[in-house]
Amino acid sequence: MSGRDSVQIPDDRDFGAFRAECESERGWSLTYSKAGVAVWVQLLEPERSLHKIKCRMECKDVPAETLYDVLHDIEYRKKWDTNVIETFDIGKLTVNSDVGYYAWKCPKPLKNRDVITLRSWLPMGSDYIIMNYSVKHPKYPPRKDMVRAVSIQTGYLIEGTGAKSCTITYLAQVDPKG
């Protein structure tokens, strides 16, 4: 998915590559591991401090389907995400992809950020993938009061581990700009 010159809706290979990266530990440095939470970092461009981050957490009392629904519901996100400023769908592309807007608060003295992304999702039995990358949209140019960040590849792999339990892996490669 990285290094693309055009907008493309992810296919099975892209979802498979995303899952493989979520599951792999090769090339990643484990920086935290405690109480069912692990965090890895992969430094890609030291001169720009551009890196990938991967977090994995065990959810012992949450079914995979419920976690997927919570992460997938942008209206509900406004209730649980304390950093959200604004989020909305711009348009649906296929049954499992859309383009959307998300703006979030940054700690002072940083300017708040926003992003336009093509988001795609794939339910696979008791497992789910939601992933996105930045796109441009002529009706939503960068705003003067925000810094337009770039999601190179960001998403979630939710794996059902039981009737009421799952593991979530969050993978992000974002250029926050500025």
Buried (B, 14 or more C-beta within 10 A) or exposed (E): BEEEEEEEEBEEEBBEBBBEBBEEEEEBEEEEEEEEEBBBBBEBEEEEEBBBBBBBBBBEEBBBBBBBEBBBEBEEBBEEBEEBBEBEEBEEBEEBBBBBBBBBEBEEEEEBBBBBBBBBBBBEEBBBBBBBBBBEBEEBEEEEEBBBBBBBBBBBBBBBBEEEBBBBBBBBBBBBEE
